[in-house]
Amino acid sequence: MRSLFRSTLILTVIFSASQAIAQSGDKTLLRTEQIAAKLELSDKQKAELDKELKANQESRKAQMEKMRALREEMKRDAFVQRQEQMERMKSILTPEQWEEFQKLQKQGKNRLQRVRGQRGQDGVRGQGRQGGQRQFMGRAQFRQGRMMLRKRAAQKRIEEKKEKAGDGGN
């Protein structure tokens, strides 16, 4: 009877906490209540745990913002660097060479777009439609297949060396 009451109380607390979180958007409170229910924490421990989880959440948010800003800065720097490189190339080449160089650049971009178009969601080649069905291949399966091909190639090279060694002795 006591365990039934305790289970009902825990479920009620978790449900009410999840409802409050759904309205307020505070995920740490739900996590605190879940941990508290499993570990039977005191109110003081719950408060400290909630405070710690909130601090961790804020720290992660700050870190993500810092990374996002750094990524944007790197993109800007790369763009400026490409522009400077193009200006230096233009000063080196004649106008005819510059036009040919731009055509080559465009062809390279088109090729890259074609290669990217052949890739699936994971960026792995060979995930296009085959026989009207979508073939899914995870990264691990792709790596496994690639390693198998490398092993076969190595075995073939070993066999070729053995054949050459056998022919050389005759």
C-alpha contacts under 8 A as a table, 3 or more apart, distances in Angstrom:
res1	aa1	res2	aa2	distance
1	M	4	L	5.11
1	M	5	F	6.25
2	R	5	F	5.10
2	R	6	R	6.15
3	S	6	R	4.92
3	S	7	S	5.99
4	L	7	S	5.12
4	L	8	T	6.09
5	F	8	T	5.11
5	F	9	L	6.06
6	R	9	L	5.05
6	R	10	I	6.10
7	S	10	I	5.09
7	S	11	L	6.10
8	T	11	L	5.15
8	T	12	T	6.05
9	L	12	T	5.06
9	L	13	V	6.15
10	I	13	V	5.13
10	I	14	I	6.11
10	I	37	A	6.17
11	L	14	I	5.09
11	L	15	F	5.91
12	T	15	F	5.07
12	T	16	S	5.96
13	V	16	S	5.19
13	V	17	A	5.91
13	V	33	E	7.48
14	I	17	A	5.00
14	I	18	S	5.97
14	I	30	L	7.08
14	I	33	E	6.26
14	I	34	Q	6.73
15	F	18	S	5.08
15	F	19	Q	6.18
16	S	19	Q	5.05
16	S	20	A	6.19
17	A	20	A	5.05
17	A	21	I	6.04
17	A	29	L	7.02
17	A	30	L	5.80
17	A	33	E	7.22
18	S	21	I	4.95
18	S	22	A	6.00
18	S	30	L	5.84
19	Q	22	A	5.09
19	Q	23	Q	6.42
20	A	23	Q	5.21
20	A	24	S	6.03
20	A	25	G	7.96
21	I	24	S	4.93
21	I	25	G	4.95
21	I	26	D	5.05
21	I	27	K	6.18
21	I	29	L	7.04
21	I	30	L	6.69
22	A	25	G	5.40
22	A	26	D	7.61
26	D	29	L	6.03
26	D	30	L	7.53
27	K	30	L	5.51
27	K	31	R	6.50
28	T	31	R	5.05
28	T	32	T	5.98
28	T	50	D	6.35
28	T	53	L	5.92
28	T	54	K	6.09
28	T	57	Q	7.91
29	L	32	T	4.97
29	L	33	E	6.16
29	L	50	D	6.36
30	L	33	E	5.12
30	L	34	Q	6.14
31	R	34	Q	5.07
31	R	35	I	6.19
32	T	35	I	5.26
32	T	36	A	5.93
32	T	46	K	6.52
32	T	49	L	6.46
32	T	50	D	5.59
32	T	53	L	7.73
33	E	36	A	4.93
33	E	37	A	5.98
33	E	46	K	7.64
34	Q	37	A	5.24
34	Q	38	K	6.39
35	I	38	K	5.20
35	I	39	L	6.00
35	I	40	E	7.96
35	I	41	L	7.96
36	A	39	L	5.22
36	A	40	E	5.21
36	A	41	L	4.84
36	A	42	S	7.80
36	A	46	K	6.43
37	A	40	E	5.23
37	A	41	L	7.15
41	L	44	K	7.99
41	L	45	Q	5.74
41	L	46	K	6.16
42	S	45	Q	5.13
42	S	46	K	6.16
43	D	46	K	4.97
43	D	47	A	6.21
44	K	47	A	5.20
44	K	48	E	6.31
45	Q	48	E	5.11
45	Q	49	L	5.94
46	K	49	L	5.04
46	K	50	D	5.98
47	A	50	D	5.15
47	A	51	K	6.11
48	E	51	K	5.05
48	E	52	E	6.15
49	L	52	E	5.05
49	L	53	L	6.09
50	D	53	L	5.10
50	D	54	K	6.10
51	K	54	K	5.21
51	K	55	A	6.20
52	E	55	A	5.05
52	E	56	N	6.17
53	L	56	N	5.04
53	L	57	Q	6.11
54	K	57	Q	4.98
54	K	58	E	6.16
55	A	58	E	5.18
55	A	59	S	6.09
56	N	59	S	5.00
56	N	60	R	6.15
57	Q	60	R	5.14
57	Q	61	K	6.20
58	E	61	K	5.03
58	E	62	A	6.12
59	S	62	A	5.14
59	S	63	Q	6.14
60	R	63	Q	5.01
60	R	64	M	6.08
61	K	64	M	5.10
61	K	65	E	6.20
62	A	65	E	5.13
62	A	66	K	6.15
63	Q	66	K	5.03
63	Q	67	M	6.18
64	M	67	M	5.05
64	M	68	R	6.05
65	E	68	R	4.99
65	E	69	A	6.13
66	K	69	A	5.19
66	K	70	L	6.14
67	M	70	L	4.98
67	M	71	R	6.05
68	R	71	R	5.11
68	R	72	E	6.29
69	A	72	E	5.13
69	A	73	E	6.17
70	L	73	E	5.02
70	L	74	M	6.13
71	R	74	M	5.09
71	R	75	K	6.26
72	E	75	K	5.07
72	E	76	R	6.31
73	E	76	R	5.13
73	E	77	D	6.15
74	M	77	D	5.02
74	M	78	A	6.05
75	K	78	A	5.13
75	K	79	F	6.18
76	R	79	F	5.11
76	R	80	V	6.25
77	D	80	V	5.16
77	D	81	Q	6.06
78	A	81	Q	5.00
78	A	82	R	6.12
79	F	82	R	5.15
79	F	83	Q	6.24
80	V	83	Q	5.08
80	V	84	E	6.20
81	Q	84	E	5.12
81	Q	85	Q	6.11
82	R	85	Q	5.00
82	R	86	M	6.15
83	Q	86	M	5.13
83	Q	87	E	6.28
84	E	87	E	5.07
84	E	88	R	6.28
85	Q	88	R	5.12
85	Q	89	M	6.17
86	M	89	M	4.99
86	M	90	K	6.04
87	E	90	K	5.04
87	E	91	S	6.28
88	R	91	S	5.16
88	R	92	I	6.39
89	M	92	I	5.13
89	M	93	L	6.19
89	M	98	W	7.88
90	K	93	L	5.35
90	K	94	T	7.50
90	K	95	P	7.90
90	K	98	W	6.14
91	S	94	T	7.75
93	L	96	E	7.89
93	L	97	Q	5.59
93	L	98	W	5.62
94	T	97	Q	5.10
94	T	98	W	5.97
95	P	98	W	4.98
95	P	99	E	6.31
96	E	99	E	5.24
96	E	100	E	6.38
97	Q	100	E	5.05
97	Q	101	F	5.98
98	W	101	F	4.94
98	W	102	Q	6.17
99	E	102	Q	5.13
99	E	103	K	6.35
100	E	103	K	5.06
100	E	104	L	6.30
101	F	104	L	5.07
101	F	105	Q	6.21
102	Q	105	Q	4.95
102	Q	106	K	6.20
103	K	106	K	5.09
103	K	107	Q	6.22
104	L	107	Q	5.08
104	L	108	G	6.23
105	Q	108	G	5.12
105	Q	109	K	6.36
106	K	109	K	5.08
106	K	110	N	6.22
107	Q	110	N	5.07
107	Q	111	R	6.16
108	G	111	R	5.11
108	G	112	L	6.19
109	K	112	L	5.05
109	K	113	Q	6.19
110	N	113	Q	5.09
110	N	114	R	6.28
111	R	114	R	5.09
111	R	115	V	6.29
112	L	115	V	5.12
112	L	116	R	6.16
113	Q	116	R	5.04
113	Q	117	G	6.03
114	R	117	G	4.98
114	R	118	Q	6.44
115	V	118	Q	5.24
115	V	119	R	6.82
116	R	119	R	5.32
116	R	123	G	7.46
117	G	120	G	7.77
118	Q	125	R	6.12
118	Q	126	G	7.10
118	Q	127	Q	7.49
118	Q	128	G	6.54
119	R	122	D	7.50
119	R	123	G	5.10
119	R	124	V	5.20
119	R	125	R	4.45
119	R	126	G	6.55
119	R	127	Q	6.15
119	R	128	G	7.01
120	G	123	G	5.31
120	G	124	V	5.74
120	G	125	R	6.49
120	G	126	G	7.42
120	G	127	Q	5.04
120	G	128	G	6.50
121	Q	124	V	7.38
122	D	138	G	7.24
122	D	139	R	7.17
124	V	127	Q	6.80
124	V	137	M	7.89
124	V	139	R	7.11
124	V	142	F	7.34
125	R	128	G	7.82
127	Q	134	R	7.19
127	Q	135	Q	5.67
127	Q	136	F	6.22
127	Q	137	M	6.76
128	G	134	R	6.68
128	G	135	Q	6.93
129	R	132	G	5.76
129	R	133	Q	5.56
129	R	134	R	4.95
129	R	135	Q	6.58
130	Q	133	Q	5.66
130	Q	134	R	6.65
130	Q	135	Q	7.07
137	M	141	Q	6.01
137	M	142	F	6.48
138	G	141	Q	5.29
138	G	142	F	6.25
139	R	142	F	4.99
139	R	143	R	6.13
140	A	143	R	5.14
140	A	144	Q	6.07
141	Q	144	Q	4.98
141	Q	145	G	6.15
142	F	145	G	5.18
142	F	146	R	6.17
143	R	146	R	4.98
143	R	147	M	6.11
144	Q	147	M	5.17
144	Q	148	M	6.25
145	G	148	M	5.05
145	G	149	L	6.33
146	R	149	L	5.14
146	R	150	R	6.31
147	M	150	R	4.99
147	M	151	K	6.21
148	M	151	K	5.11
148	M	152	R	6.29
149	L	152	R	5.11
149	L	153	A	6.20
150	R	153	A	5.06
150	R	154	A	6.16
151	K	154	A	5.05
151	K	155	Q	6.13
152	R	155	Q	5.06
152	R	156	K	6.12
153	A	156	K	5.05
153	A	157	R	6.28
154	A	157	R	5.11
154	A	158	I	6.28
155	Q	158	I	5.07
155	Q	159	E	6.21
156	K	159	E	5.09
156	K	160	E	6.16
157	R	160	E	5.04
157	R	161	K	6.21
158	I	161	K	5.12
158	I	162	K	6.26
159	E	162	K	5.05
159	E	163	E	6.19
160	E	163	E	5.06
160	E	164	K	6.16
161	K	164	K	5.05
161	K	165	A	6.04
162	K	165	A	5.02
162	K	166	G	6.05
163	E	166	G	4.98
163	E	167	D	6.08
164	K	167	D	5.04
164	K	168	G	5.96
165	A	168	G	5.11
165	A	169	G	6.45
166	G	169	G	5.46
166	G	170	N	6.91
167	D	170	N	5.48
